[in-house]
Structures are given as structure tokens and as C-alpha cells.
């Protein structure tokens, strides 16, 4: 199943932008859709995006790139929602 089909169409999910640095990692979320790790990632000074990555070989990180925030806690909170959706 394609991840894009799981999320609200207003949330643009893509690979992590170049230079992205994970700055805060949340508790893993396990479900029928796999085990997902939420994280807040810095994309620039004081700008963060919500990201998730699936545990397992050949998996990659994806981010909600069209909704940056200047609050790392907010980015992590949004990432936790994304992880719950992906794991469901």
C-alpha cells in the first residue's frame, strides 16, 4: 500500500529534504501497518518538519514537507499522529 493513500491529501509526504537533521525522536508506534518512529527534523534555522520512518531493511524516512513549524514539540506531536496513521 502506498503511504500517500493513508494520509490527508493536504499533507504532502515526501522524502526528507536535503540537509534534514533529526533533532527529536518519539516513541515507536506498532500496528498492522508496521513499526514507525516519529521524529521532528530541522530543515533550517528554527524550522522543523514532522517525519516518520519505518523500522526494517530498505525503509526510508518520509516527511510532511508542506507544513513546517518553528516549534520542535509541535513538529514531534504532528509526527506522532503520522506514525499512528501509518501503523494503523
SVG drawing of the C-alpha trace seen along z (x, -y; Angstrom):
<svg xmlns="http://www.w3.org/2000/svg" viewBox="-7 -30 30 36">
<polyline fill="none" stroke="black" stroke-width="0.4" points="0.0,0.0 1.3,-3.5 1.7,-5.8 0.2,-8.7 -3.1,-6.9 -3.2,-6.8 -2.8,-10.5 -5.0,-13.6 -4.4,-14.8 -3.5,-18.3 -0.4,-16.8 2.5,-16.4 4.5,-13.4 7.9,-13.1 11.5,-12.0 13.4,-14.1 14.7,-17.3 18.5,-17.6 20.3,-18.6 17.5,-17.5 18.7,-16.6 16.6,-14.6 16.5,-16.6 13.9,-14.8 12.7,-11.2 9.4,-10.0 8.2,-6.6 7.8,-3.9 4.3,-3.1 3.5,0.5 0.4,1.7 -0.8,3.8 0.9,1.2 4.3,1.8 6.5,0.2 7.0,-3.6 9.3,-6.0 8.1,-9.6 10.7,-12.4 11.0,-16.2 13.6,-17.2 15.3,-20.5 15.3,-21.8 16.7,-25.3 17.4,-27.6 14.3,-27.4 12.3,-25.5 11.1,-21.9 9.1,-19.3 7.3,-16.2 8.9,-12.9 8.4,-9.2 10.5,-6.2 9.6,-2.6 11.7,-0.1 13.2,2.6 15.7,3.1 15.3,0.9 12.9,-1.5 13.3,-5.3 12.2,-8.4 9.3,-10.4 8.3,-13.9 5.3,-16.2 7.2,-18.9 4.5,-21.4 3.8,-22.1 6.9,-23.4 6.8,-24.9 9.2,-26.9 8.3,-24.7 10.1,-21.4 7.5,-20.0 4.7,-20.8 6.6,-19.0 7.1,-15.9 3.4,-15.9 2.4,-16.0 4.9,-13.2 3.3,-11.1 -0.1,-11.5 1.5,-10.5 3.1,-7.4 -0.2,-6.3 -1.9,-6.7 0.9,-4.8 0.8,-2.0 -3.0,-1.6"/>
</svg>
